[in-house]
């Protein structure tokens, strides 16, 4: 008896069926049977299923004599299932890597519940993915398993069969089957959740729900959408047969009305001549099943009134009025924005004629993000060394809370913002300011940059269209002409900046101010940061910080973090830091701490014991901490071809180099990540790229640029620097992890 029976009905999906079936058979958890049902498909679906059945004994092929529909096809597979748990998968969707293992583990941890609900992500035909907006209902906090009455919010999760695992004997005892027609999931999922004696959730994306360019079957215009009325008849009939479920009637009534209004208001579902008839029948359902008790939100009351009164023509008139209002309000909003922009520019022009304020400095970083990077360190140093200076920080509203006490917060695009740009003597940024900035005589623009270049930058991107995208090089040069000083951390950076950002500025090769904290932090600071991040005691914390891939339209981690940790054992945890241009992937494993939104990458470096990166410039900063670095260079050739690099990091690395995920696991399992050879490589890397990162870079910049001193503090030699050690370096080494052989084909997470 297999653990899982995965049932996949197929009809006219020959282009997607291979990927669907392969996603099941390539799972790292192999105790399964795959029941593939050819629902009388006129294309090659039947042949594809037979091919899979011939090559893998876990595949059972069923061929229906004629097309019966999704519900009956699932029932045919259900009759053949022998697994402990049933899973349904539509034939154009896919399971995510390691999904079955995660489901099996969760079932075991929660005592074999009747139903396990897991998450999904919509995979659009453009290549983008989007997680379900009600994923918060799947949080694993609180007791498990539970009953639906304990967490009724679970009904907000999409009511489909394919985001749940069902215990087979529960399904058989309850007598659950799928009805014919559209919306066949409705009379299955509601009864399943209401009658389940135990439910658990898994806060993990296990299914990629494919959104094809042509849409799914529910996007087709047809009278078959009337089937939704029959399906709710079946749901309420099920409740009528079970009086103990009567308390669910108010909730189901509201859900029914919401569903019926959705079908009616979608323009692509009902034929034009059938909309009035549908609304009349919906009104009859409203009156038949009306059960007060479930409050209706204010935003939904109009739609509920539409069904209650059957006001077809009234609704159409309201729609027309709302559309007209939107169009007119849109025009008015555009005019208001244009008028506001003109007034602000007029205000800016006036401010440009007023005297500069020599005691004012305005700072920004990363296009309006919070206080941090080199500008953040300079702002703090400026207030300490020149307390007479008044500073301001430009940040978008969502990052305002990251600004510490001291600088005045400025919101981009406001009158105060333009006043600060016009009248502050010092302008500091790690990117360019608004292109409309007019550089006044007497103003000083300090361009701090935000990393040591490994990948091609500036004018070198002219020959790299995949990386340059729509970069305006003429505008780039106009921005460079506004720079007075450019910061550099080392000779390599100085030579690169002066070539790819040609201008009349002065290069200050003083080190990067953001790295000063590495030399000044204490062991108490490290302990506090680890506690704030929730890093367990006596564990090795690995900071995983991959960079952006220009050659990919969609970004995802190249490393399967769950597999990585499973192979290394409980002594390791990961701080996962996504690049600021890519979304953070939702992570459910408690040993993986998502720190993508943490405001200070320097704090993450201090809290960690080692760094794993690919081609991110964070390796140059982290080297100043003198802690282990491992480079995961699995796709170096593709990255170098698309972006271009200034040297091969594999031949001059800051530590061990892994060319595959298995090599990376082996490096940590054997201790090579902090061995003598890795230390030698790191020492050579530090000598080349960290000659000035001694903890006084910010002071040197402030004394030179603001205080006008020519004799800045000398650089502390590398041999005399004492960066704060990591926790792992101050404790005995943990026992080496054993590396079991992989049980299935290698996969990567999405």
KOLLO-703815 format. One line per 3 residues: number of its first residue (from 1); for each residue y, z, x of C-alpha. Coordinates in steps of 0.1 Angstrom, whole numbers, plus 5000, padded with zeros to 4 digits. Layout:
% residues N
NUM	Y,Z,X | ... $
% end
This chain:
% residues 750
1	5000,5000,5000 | 5033,4989,5016 | 5064,5011,5016 $
4	5086,4984,5001 | 5081,4955,4977 | 5110,4932,4981 $
7	5113,4908,4951 | 5132,4875,4956 | 5134,4850,4927 $
10	5146,4816,4938 | 5161,4787,4918 | 5181,4758,4933 $
13	5191,4777,4965 | 5172,4757,4991 | 5202,4758,5015 $
16	5203,4796,5016 | 5167,4806,5010 | 5156,4804,5047 $
19	5183,4829,5057 | 5175,4852,5028 | 5138,4854,5035 $
22	5143,4857,5073 | 5166,4886,5068 | 5138,4905,5051 $
25	5110,4895,5075 | 5131,4902,5107 | 5138,4938,5097 $
28	5130,4964,5123 | 5111,4983,5096 | 5080,4962,5089 $
31	5060,4981,5063 | 5068,4958,5034 | 5056,4930,5012 $
34	5079,4901,5003 | 5073,4886,4968 | 5091,4853,4966 $
37	5091,4838,4931 | 5097,4801,4927 | 5114,4800,4893 $
40	5105,4764,4885 | 5131,4753,4910 | 5136,4715,4911 $
43	5146,4715,4948 | 5126,4725,4979 | 5125,4763,4972 $
46	5088,4762,4964 | 5079,4745,4996 | 5101,4768,5016 $
49	5084,4798,5001 | 5049,4784,5008 | 5060,4778,5044 $
52	5069,4814,5048 | 5037,4826,5031 | 5016,4805,5055 $
55	5032,4820,5086 | 5035,4857,5075 | 5008,4875,5056 $
58	5034,4899,5042 | 5048,4871,5020 | 5033,4865,4986 $
61	5043,4833,4969 | 5045,4830,4931 | 5052,4797,4913 $
64	5063,4798,4877 | 5055,4766,4857 | 5090,4762,4844 $
67	5124,4778,4849 | 5124,4811,4830 | 5156,4827,4843 $
70	5164,4855,4867 | 5151,4883,4845 | 5117,4869,4837 $
73	5113,4858,4874 | 5119,4893,4886 | 5094,4906,4860 $
76	5068,4882,4874 | 5073,4896,4909 | 5074,4932,4895 $
79	5039,4927,4880 | 5025,4918,4915 | 5043,4946,4934 $
82	5023,4973,4951 | 5049,4990,4972 | 5061,5026,4969 $
85	5096,5014,4963 | 5110,4982,4947 | 5139,4963,4960 $
88	5154,4932,4944 | 5173,4906,4965 | 5190,4875,4952 $
91	5179,4844,4970 | 5213,4835,4984 | 5220,4870,4997 $
94	5207,4888,5028 | 5197,4922,5040 | 5217,4935,5069 $
97	5199,4943,5102 | 5180,4976,5101 | 5188,4980,5064 $
100	5152,4989,5054 | 5149,5014,5082 | 5181,5031,5070 $
103	5168,5031,5034 | 5134,5045,5045 | 5150,5073,5065 $
106	5173,5082,5036 | 5144,5082,5011 | 5125,5106,5034 $
109	5155,5128,5040 | 5163,5132,5003 | 5127,5139,4991 $
112	5116,5105,4977 | 5141,5102,4948 | 5136,5079,4918 $
115	5166,5057,4927 | 5185,5052,4959 | 5219,5035,4956 $
118	5232,5018,4988 | 5263,4998,4995 | 5269,4961,4999 $
121	5296,4938,5013 | 5308,4905,4998 | 5303,4877,5023 $
124	5327,4849,5015 | 5320,4813,5023 | 5350,4814,5047 $
127	5330,4838,5069 | 5349,4869,5060 | 5332,4900,5046 $
130	5347,4927,5024 | 5331,4960,5016 | 5328,4972,4980 $
133	5360,4990,4969 | 5341,5019,4953 | 5321,5026,4984 $
136	5336,5061,4984 | 5312,5069,4955 | 5283,5066,4979 $
139	5293,5094,5002 | 5264,5115,5014 | 5283,5148,5011 $
142	5270,5172,4986 | 5235,5180,4975 | 5209,5153,4974 $
145	5190,5143,4954 | 5210,5147,4922 | 5211,5137,4885 $
148	5236,5111,4872 | 5254,5139,4852 | 5262,5155,4886 $
151	5280,5124,4899 | 5289,5102,4869 | 5314,5083,4892 $
154	5284,5064,4904 | 5287,5042,4873 | 5318,5027,4889 $
157	5296,5011,4916 | 5286,4975,4906 | 5258,4976,4880 $
160	5234,4953,4896 | 5197,4957,4905 | 5200,4945,4941 $
163	5220,4975,4955 | 5193,5000,4947 | 5157,5010,4957 $
166	5135,5022,4928 | 5103,5042,4930 | 5077,5020,4915 $
169	5059,5047,4895 | 5092,5057,4880 | 5099,5022,4868 $
172	5064,5019,4853 | 5066,5052,4835 | 5100,5044,4822 $
175	5089,5010,4810 | 5118,4992,4827 | 5118,4954,4825 $
178	5144,4927,4828 | 5155,4908,4797 | 5162,4870,4795 $
181	5197,4856,4796 | 5228,4862,4815 | 5239,4898,4826 $
184	5202,4908,4828 | 5211,4936,4852 | 5229,4955,4824 $
187	5199,4967,4804 | 5181,4976,4836 | 5206,4995,4857 $
190	5221,5017,4830 | 5187,5030,4817 | 5174,5034,4853 $
193	5203,5056,4863 | 5204,5076,4831 | 5167,5084,4831 $
196	5162,5090,4868 | 5152,5125,4875 | 5165,5123,4910 $
199	5191,5099,4926 | 5204,5096,4962 | 5230,5075,4979 $
202	5232,5057,5012 | 5267,5051,5026 | 5257,5020,5045 $
205	5261,4983,5038 | 5225,4971,5033 | 5231,4938,5015 $
208	5255,4909,5021 | 5263,4895,4987 | 5271,4858,4992 $
211	5302,4844,4975 | 5296,4807,4976 | 5325,4782,4974 $
214	5313,4770,4941 | 5309,4805,4928 | 5278,4820,4912 $
217	5262,4813,4879 | 5285,4837,4861 | 5315,4816,4872 $
220	5302,4786,4851 | 5318,4779,4817 | 5291,4782,4791 $
223	5283,4798,4757 | 5255,4817,4776 | 5281,4843,4784 $
226	5276,4854,4748 | 5243,4870,4762 | 5264,4900,4773 $
229	5265,4911,4737 | 5227,4910,4733 | 5223,4930,4766 $
232	5245,4958,4753 | 5225,4958,4721 | 5194,4965,4743 $
235	5212,4993,4762 | 5222,5012,4730 | 5188,5006,4715 $
238	5173,5023,4746 | 5196,5053,4741 | 5187,5054,4704 $
241	5150,5057,4713 | 5158,5086,4736 | 5180,5113,4719 $
244	5183,5132,4751 | 5206,5104,4764 | 5230,5105,4735 $
247	5257,5122,4756 | 5260,5090,4776 | 5271,5069,4745 $
250	5309,5075,4750 | 5308,5064,4786 | 5286,5034,4779 $
253	5309,5024,4750 | 5339,5024,4773 | 5320,5005,4799 $
256	5309,4979,4773 | 5344,4973,4761 | 5356,4969,4797 $
259	5328,4944,4804 | 5335,4924,4772 | 5372,4922,4779 $
262	5364,4910,4815 | 5342,4882,4801 | 5369,4872,4776 $
265	5399,4873,4799 | 5383,4854,4828 | 5394,4818,4823 $
268	5363,4802,4838 | 5336,4818,4816 | 5339,4810,4779 $
271	5345,4774,4765 | 5379,4771,4750 | 5367,4766,4714 $
274	5344,4797,4717 | 5369,4823,4727 | 5378,4833,4691 $
277	5342,4835,4681 | 5334,4857,4711 | 5363,4881,4703 $
280	5351,4884,4667 | 5316,4893,4678 | 5330,4917,4704 $
283	5350,4934,4676 | 5318,4939,4656 | 5302,4955,4687 $
286	5332,4977,4691 | 5329,4990,4655 | 5291,4993,4657 $
289	5289,5013,4689 | 5323,5031,4689 | 5318,5066,4703 $
292	5350,5085,4712 | 5348,5109,4741 | 5354,5088,4772 $
295	5392,5086,4780 | 5406,5051,4784 | 5432,5047,4813 $
298	5466,5036,4802 | 5462,5003,4820 | 5431,4994,4800 $
301	5443,5004,4765 | 5458,4970,4757 | 5425,4953,4765 $
304	5406,4978,4744 | 5430,4972,4715 | 5423,4935,4719 $
307	5386,4940,4713 | 5392,4967,4686 | 5415,4945,4665 $
310	5402,4911,4675 | 5437,4898,4681 | 5429,4865,4697 $
313	5462,4847,4691 | 5482,4878,4698 | 5465,4882,4731 $
316	5472,4846,4740 | 5509,4851,4731 | 5510,4882,4753 $
319	5493,4864,4782 | 5520,4837,4779 | 5548,4862,4778 $
322	5534,4881,4808 | 5530,4849,4828 | 5566,4839,4820 $
325	5578,4874,4830 | 5559,4872,4863 | 5574,4838,4871 $
328	5609,4849,4863 | 5605,4882,4881 | 5591,4864,4911 $
331	5622,4842,4913 | 5644,4872,4909 | 5626,4891,4936 $
334	5629,4861,4960 | 5667,4859,4953 | 5670,4897,4958 $
337	5651,4895,4991 | 5673,4866,5003 | 5704,4885,4993 $
340	5693,4917,5010 | 5684,4897,5042 | 5718,4881,5042 $
343	5735,4914,5038 | 5715,4930,5066 | 5723,4901,5090 $
346	5760,4904,5081 | 5757,4941,5088 | 5740,4933,5122 $
349	5768,4909,5132 | 5794,4936,5125 | 5774,4962,5145 $
352	5772,4937,5174 | 5811,4938,5177 | 5811,4976,5180 $
355	5808,4994,5214 | 5774,5001,5229 | 5762,5037,5229 $
358	5752,5046,5264 | 5733,5076,5253 | 5710,5058,5228 $
361	5676,5043,5234 | 5653,5026,5209 | 5616,5024,5214 $
364	5587,5005,5197 | 5551,4996,5204 | 5526,4971,5190 $
367	5548,4955,5163 | 5558,4987,5146 | 5529,5010,5151 $
370	5532,5047,5159 | 5544,5066,5190 | 5522,5056,5219 $
373	5512,5034,5248 | 5538,5029,5277 | 5569,5032,5254 $
376	5556,5065,5240 | 5552,5080,5275 | 5586,5067,5285 $
379	5602,5081,5254 | 5588,5116,5261 | 5598,5114,5298 $
382	5633,5102,5289 | 5639,5132,5266 | 5626,5156,5294 $
385	5646,5141,5323 | 5677,5131,5304 | 5681,5155,5275 $
388	5716,5141,5268 | 5699,5108,5256 | 5692,5103,5219 $
391	5661,5083,5211 | 5648,5064,5181 | 5613,5050,5173 $
394	5606,5019,5152 | 5575,5022,5131 | 5562,5008,5098 $
397	5559,5034,5070 | 5522,5038,5073 | 5526,5048,5110 $
400	5556,5071,5105 | 5534,5102,5105 | 5523,5094,5141 $
403	5559,5099,5154 | 5563,5134,5171 | 5594,5156,5166 $
406	5622,5143,5188 | 5629,5106,5183 | 5645,5095,5151 $
409	5621,5074,5130 | 5634,5039,5121 | 5618,5016,5095 $
412	5618,4979,5104 | 5643,4957,5085 | 5666,4985,5074 $
415	5703,4988,5081 | 5696,5017,5105 | 5671,4996,5123 $
418	5696,4968,5129 | 5723,4993,5139 | 5700,5007,5165 $
421	5691,4973,5180 | 5728,4963,5181 | 5743,4994,5196 $
424	5716,5012,5217 | 5720,5006,5254 | 5683,5008,5262 $
427	5656,4988,5244 | 5620,4996,5252 | 5589,4978,5238 $
430	5554,4967,5249 | 5558,4935,5229 | 5589,4916,5219 $
433	5614,4929,5193 | 5624,4908,5163 | 5632,4873,5174 $
436	5667,4876,5158 | 5676,4903,5183 | 5708,4893,5202 $
439	5708,4907,5237 | 5742,4920,5244 | 5759,4923,5278 $
442	5753,4958,5290 | 5720,4963,5271 | 5689,4970,5291 $
445	5655,4957,5279 | 5625,4973,5294 | 5593,4953,5287 $
448	5565,4978,5294 | 5535,4955,5287 | 5503,4971,5274 $
451	5476,4964,5300 | 5463,4949,5332 | 5454,4912,5326 $
454	5418,4901,5328 | 5421,4874,5301 | 5447,4846,5303 $
457	5481,4855,5290 | 5515,4839,5284 | 5520,4804,5295 $
460	5484,4802,5308 | 5474,4800,5271 | 5489,4765,5268 $
463	5456,4752,5279 | 5436,4775,5256 | 5442,4764,5220 $
466	5415,4787,5206 | 5433,4817,5220 | 5469,4805,5217 $
469	5464,4796,5180 | 5499,4790,5167 | 5518,4806,5196 $
472	5554,4793,5199 | 5558,4790,5237 | 5595,4780,5234 $
475	5601,4813,5214 | 5581,4832,5240 | 5604,4819,5268 $
478	5635,4829,5247 | 5621,4864,5244 | 5614,4866,5282 $
481	5650,4857,5289 | 5660,4890,5272 | 5639,4912,5296 $
484	5656,4931,5324 | 5627,4951,5337 | 5589,4945,5334 $
487	5564,4972,5343 | 5533,4966,5364 | 5504,4988,5374 $
490	5493,4968,5405 | 5498,4938,5426 | 5474,4917,5406 $
493	5495,4924,5375 | 5528,4918,5392 | 5518,4883,5405 $
496	5503,4874,5371 | 5533,4885,5350 | 5558,4867,5372 $
499	5539,4835,5369 | 5529,4835,5332 | 5561,4852,5320 $
502	5587,4834,5342 | 5622,4849,5340 | 5650,4866,5358 $
505	5638,4902,5353 | 5630,4928,5379 | 5594,4939,5382 $
508	5588,4977,5386 | 5554,4981,5401 | 5553,5018,5394 $
511	5521,5022,5375 | 5517,5025,5337 | 5534,5055,5321 $
514	5507,5058,5294 | 5482,5068,5322 | 5502,5097,5335 $
517	5484,5121,5311 | 5451,5114,5329 | 5464,5132,5360 $
520	5482,5160,5341 | 5457,5170,5314 | 5436,5201,5319 $
523	5400,5211,5311 | 5414,5230,5281 | 5430,5199,5268 $
526	5397,5180,5270 | 5379,5208,5252 | 5405,5208,5225 $
529	5404,5171,5220 | 5366,5170,5218 | 5367,5198,5192 $
532	5393,5179,5171 | 5372,5148,5172 | 5341,5166,5161 $
535	5321,5159,5193 | 5291,5183,5194 | 5287,5206,5223 $
538	5264,5197,5252 | 5265,5160,5243 | 5276,5129,5263 $
541	5304,5112,5245 | 5306,5074,5251 | 5338,5056,5242 $
544	5329,5022,5229 | 5360,4999,5230 | 5352,4961,5227 $
547	5380,4935,5227 | 5390,4907,5204 | 5370,4875,5205 $
550	5392,4844,5202 | 5363,4821,5197 | 5351,4839,5165 $
553	5367,4836,5132 | 5352,4869,5120 | 5350,4899,5143 $
556	5320,4923,5145 | 5306,4946,5171 | 5283,4929,5196 $
559	5264,4962,5201 | 5241,4977,5175 | 5253,5013,5178 $
562	5226,5029,5156 | 5198,5012,5177 | 5216,5022,5209 $
565	5217,5059,5199 | 5181,5059,5185 | 5168,5047,5219 $
568	5189,5072,5239 | 5182,5103,5219 | 5203,5132,5205 $
571	5222,5140,5237 | 5245,5110,5232 | 5273,5103,5207 $
574	5296,5073,5204 | 5333,5072,5198 | 5337,5037,5182 $
577	5371,5022,5188 | 5377,4988,5172 | 5404,4964,5187 $
580	5437,4967,5167 | 5432,4931,5156 | 5398,4936,5140 $
583	5388,4959,5111 | 5367,4990,5118 | 5332,4986,5107 $
586	5320,5013,5083 | 5296,5035,5101 | 5274,5061,5083 $
589	5255,5076,5112 | 5269,5111,5120 | 5265,5105,5158 $
592	5289,5076,5156 | 5325,5088,5152 | 5349,5060,5141 $
595	5381,5065,5160 | 5396,5031,5153 | 5426,5046,5136 $
598	5432,5074,5161 | 5468,5071,5172 | 5462,5079,5209 $
601	5436,5059,5229 | 5445,5081,5259 | 5433,5111,5241 $
604	5400,5093,5233 | 5396,5085,5270 | 5401,5121,5279 $
607	5376,5133,5253 | 5349,5109,5265 | 5324,5111,5293 $
610	5320,5074,5299 | 5334,5041,5287 | 5314,5011,5274 $
613	5336,4980,5270 | 5333,4943,5275 | 5365,4926,5286 $
616	5391,4950,5273 | 5420,4960,5296 | 5411,4996,5288 $
619	5387,4995,5318 | 5417,4994,5342 | 5433,5024,5326 $
622	5400,5043,5323 | 5393,5038,5360 | 5423,5061,5368 $
625	5403,5089,5352 | 5375,5083,5378 | 5348,5085,5351 $
628	5318,5061,5346 | 5324,5027,5332 | 5298,5003,5320 $
631	5306,4966,5312 | 5286,4950,5284 | 5290,4913,5294 $
634	5266,4897,5270 | 5288,4867,5260 | 5308,4863,5292 $
637	5304,4825,5294 | 5316,4820,5258 | 5345,4844,5262 $
640	5356,4829,5295 | 5354,4794,5281 | 5375,4802,5251 $
643	5401,4826,5265 | 5400,4821,5303 | 5400,4850,5328 $
646	5416,4858,5361 | 5384,4870,5378 | 5348,4874,5370 $
649	5344,4911,5361 | 5307,4908,5367 | 5312,4902,5404 $
652	5339,4928,5408 | 5331,4954,5381 | 5343,4990,5377 $
655	5306,5002,5373 | 5273,4990,5361 | 5271,4957,5343 $
658	5247,4950,5314 | 5240,4914,5303 | 5221,4924,5272 $
661	5218,4953,5248 | 5185,4963,5262 | 5200,4964,5298 $
664	5228,4986,5285 | 5203,5010,5270 | 5184,5011,5302 $
667	5215,5018,5323 | 5221,5050,5303 | 5185,5060,5299 $
670	5179,5059,5336 | 5212,5076,5346 | 5224,5045,5365 $
673	5256,5047,5345 | 5268,5076,5367 | 5247,5069,5398 $
676	5260,5065,5434 | 5262,5027,5432 | 5283,5029,5400 $
679	5306,5054,5418 | 5310,5030,5447 | 5319,5001,5424 $
682	5344,5023,5406 | 5361,5035,5438 | 5367,4999,5449 $
685	5380,4990,5414 | 5404,5020,5414 | 5417,5011,5448 $
688	5426,4976,5437 | 5439,4983,5402 | 5451,5019,5401 $
691	5472,5023,5432 | 5503,5038,5414 | 5486,5057,5385 $
694	5493,5092,5399 | 5509,5109,5369 | 5545,5101,5378 $
697	5549,5065,5366 | 5571,5074,5337 | 5594,5096,5358 $
700	5598,5067,5383 | 5609,5043,5356 | 5634,5067,5340 $
703	5649,5077,5373 | 5653,5040,5383 | 5664,5025,5350 $
706	5683,5052,5332 | 5695,5076,5360 | 5702,5048,5385 $
709	5683,5065,5414 | 5669,5042,5441 | 5647,5068,5458 $
712	5620,5073,5432 | 5592,5098,5437 | 5566,5085,5462 $
715	5531,5076,5451 | 5504,5103,5455 | 5475,5087,5475 $
718	5442,5081,5457 | 5424,5106,5478 | 5447,5134,5468 $
721	5446,5128,5431 | 5426,5152,5409 | 5422,5137,5374 $
724	5407,5161,5349 | 5368,5158,5350 | 5348,5150,5319 $
727	5326,5176,5302 | 5294,5158,5315 | 5307,5160,5350 $
730	5311,5197,5349 | 5276,5205,5333 | 5241,5199,5346 $
733	5227,5164,5338 | 5207,5162,5306 | 5171,5152,5308 $
736	5167,5114,5310 | 5159,5098,5277 | 5128,5078,5273 $
739	5131,5043,5262 | 5104,5032,5237 | 5096,4996,5234 $
742	5113,4978,5205 | 5092,4976,5174 | 5107,4944,5162 $
745	5130,4915,5171 | 5164,4924,5185 | 5192,4924,5159 $
748	5229,4932,5160 | 5249,4951,5134 | 5276,4935,5112 $
% end
